[in-house]
Amino acid sequence: STEDMEPVNMESMGHPEIYPLVLTTKTQEIFNCRIDEDVTDEQPYKLINKVDIFEDLRNRAAVSDFHPVKKIVQEYPGNELLLVYDKDFKYGLNFYLIGTEEGKENYLNPPEVPEEQEEYKEHIPEDVYVYKPPVSKPWVSLGSEKEIEEESVMESTKQITYMISQKRSEFGAPVKFSDQNASSVKDAYIECTAYPDKNFTLKQLEKDVSMQVIPQIKDTSTQTEWTYPKNATTQYYPREFSEEEKETLKQSKPLVDFLNNASISVEIALQQNEIMNTFIDDWKYLAEEEGTFGDKTDTHLKEYQSFTDLHSPTEKMITCVSWHPTIYGLIAVSVAVRLSFEDRVYFSGKLLLQPSLILFWSFSDPIHPQLMLESPDDIFCFKFCPSDPNIIAGGCINGQIVLWDITAHADRIENIKAGDSRSKKATLKPMFLLEPESNTEAMYIRHCAVSSIESGHKKVITDIHWLSDTFEINRMGSVFENRSGICCQLVTCSADCTICFWDIRPQKPLTPQTTEKKKEESIEIPFDVPSTFLHLDLSWKPLSKIRLSKGETSLDYCPTRISLNEDHLLYKTEDKTLTQSKIVKTGEMNPYHNLESGMANLLKPIDDFCTKFFVGTEDGEVIYTDWKMKKDSETGRLMPKKPVSIHTIHDGTVHTVQRSPFYNDIILTVGGWNMAIWKEGVMTGPLLQSCCAPKMYTSGHWSLTRPGVFYIGREDGYIDIWDLLEKTHEPAQSQNICITMITYIKPWIFSAKQQFIAIADYYGTLRILEIPWTLSRPSTNEMTSVNHYFEREVKHLEYVEQRKNIREQEKKEMELEMEKKKIKTYQKSKEQMEAELKMDYESYLELEKTVLINLGLLKVTEKGSYMDVV
């Protein structure tokens, strides 16, 4: 039996006290000896109590990993055994147990090495790799191009062109086929038999043809880690017993008994391994989803619904889209007139008579908008407040910020639970229902407050964001704990080259007299407009203003999109928003109706807060800068800090700067004809930059459920779907959505089985499409795989930067060497010059004697002297 088997030790290697073990992940978690967490390279051992091992043997019996050394544990004299992590598998397995007290003491307190051996180790040379750059060699032709030219196929005959035409009147004419008896009609059946044509003969030239059966060709790419190249060879041969040893082993009774006893256990283990996988997680595959919408192999977006404003007298485009945070099936869009700047100036009188709106569409009514928010001018960006979805902030084309409060209309909203989720179309129920009397007539809601025209932006506001409710900033840009506990500050960027921070709270405490005075001045404000932000109307000024200057010049960068460090937190504010809406419904005090509360508290600064953010510009630059201000040493004015990094990657206006909902430091930028993915903290360049697309990119957005997927809209109405796990050099697929430019993309999660994506176009149509199962369900360990991909790209950038520095250093050295060769002067001393002249003169005399002897004018005597010949 297995219990009578002796435990295997390393006596053959000179360590009889060592017993190798295999510890599974479950055993490592039980005894707190997990690899790279509890046991590491610095501390590869763990002391385990005998009582814990006995308890594990009682609980799991033969399944326990300590069962092979059960006898050793029982006979061990001490209370704690030493378990060592064998990282290099020196003894064959991942752990080994030391079975004696003496061995444990020798391992924990190793004997000191003599000084002679230490000196000997110091003299051992290390294998240090020295990089040798490759040397270019001239190409030598061996005649291969002639063979390629001979084997190439050339067209020997002239191609014949056929043209088949049809009369215009016969286009689209109906055609009717019927059966006909071939024998009943004359000439109805004609047999075309083959015969040799004597007038035409074809002589086939002899050709050498070769074939190679290959599998289907597939283009793939990979990124490998570069290591130092080393030339290594090895040769081995099997070690065999001699004939005498073989005969002795065959007659050995212990060996025969061992094989007979062990063969049965080995056969059972092999059969079990073939029958089932012992390492599979049964609980994971037990709760498999029974059904999902669509086919799992379907990868295309399917249109679910579309919305178009049929009542607008002018042609408008959609500028911004946002799903309602708490009401499922309700989506808001802002529209603007499709006119250029010159046409806007020309038709300014007519445009003032038309309202600028934000439309609320519901899945229950695709024709009539449910709510219409009025604004002074066309809205180009807006956001729901994360703390209270009834508060909405938007940016106008004239540079003003508009605030709405739709709390009074919250009672008109009714949430209805979805029915049976098995049906595809019945999954989503209408969730925004108005009263039957006003079902066809939309509700117009006027804005609560607009910012001051003189103190705000001067041009169109291109992006707006709510700051998180965890912090607030002052006019210097310093970060403090939020005193109000709600989102009360915004940040905007505009085409006037400024970035402004705003605070909706009153900077000075309001008295009842000032409030009444304000009401008396604002005579034109209707009675149905709430007084939530009455203190801001027409007097709201930015808290601080930042200009991104272009170095020493007087020009500034023109920001179009911004992304703060806390943007990823706004993806996960749904629960908080639901809580806030419940508070409002129960009749408790809405914090936005009492903004002065908490303003008297002291500001508590937050240390180690990242105040840097990304900015996309109109010219395609991606800037990483700081919103903190500094005082100028000469003038004492507050000045913005110099940008940390500036990269010109895009060849057009940046339309998207968005952080990944899964990785806080990964940013997607879309602009011009390409896109790029950045990592915060890596300033050498983007991790991924796409090649030039066939059409200009106009919008983009990350997937909300898959870390490696994002969507990009193009000007020709196509949407590119990127999947980093499938391809990184091109989109995984492209799909046509409309015939005009896509202006905005916004995905939304309805449930675990159903997701939608809203796509807006230049003609004012909003399309809701269903995201297929393959694009919404993340694969196993997808987040880890995508993270490893980003880490590899960071290492690749570091390697490229190192190679760049090496090449620059080599170039400088080559230039210095060339200059030395050109400017090198030989400064010789007087003695050297005289010695050279003397050597030249002596060589001349030797040449003269040789010439005279050859001419017979000089004769050499027997004594070695010269004599003239007369």
ZINORRA-V443430 format. One line per field, one symbol per residue. psi: psi as a letter, one per 30 degrees, with the letter a starting at -180 (. if undefined). Layout:
# ZINORRA-V443430
psi=???
This chain:
# ZINORRA-V443430
psi=lfffkkkklhefggiffkjkljjleeeeeeghhkkgdekaeeiglkkkkeeeeeeeeeefbffkfgefgeeeeefkfafkkjkkjieghegflflkkjgleeeeeeeeiklkkleeeeeeeffkkljkkkkjkkkkkkkkkggffeeeeefkkkkflkkkkkkklkkeffkgkkkkklkkjfffkkgfkkkjlklkjffjkjkklkkjkkkjjllkkkjllljlkklkkkkkllkllkjllleeeeeeeegjeeeeeeeeefeeeeeeeeeeeeeljfgkjeeefehkkeklkakffkgkkkkellkkjffkflkllkfkkkkkffjkgkkkkkllkikleeeeeegeeefffkkklkkjkkffjfekkeljkklelkkfklkkkfejffkkklklfgflkkkljgefgfffkkkkklbkgfkefgejlkgjklkeehefjlkkkllelllkeefblfakkfkkkkllgflllaffgkklkkffgljgklklllfgglkkklkflkfkkkleeeeeeeeeeiefklfgklgehfffkggklkelkkkjkibflgllkjkekljlfgeffffhgeeeeeeeeeeeefglkkfffiffkffflkkjkklhkjgllkkklfggkjkjakfkllkkfefglkkllkkekkkjekgakjfkjkkkfejfgkkkkklbglllklkkfjgfalekkllklflkkfllklkffkfgklkkklfgglkkjkjffekfflkelkkkeafakkfkkjlkjeaffkllkkkklfggkkkkkkklefffjklkheeeeeeeeeeeeeeeeeeeeeeeeeeeeeeeeeeeeeeeeegkkjjkleeeeeeeeeeeeeeeeeeeeeeeeefgfkkklffglkkkk.
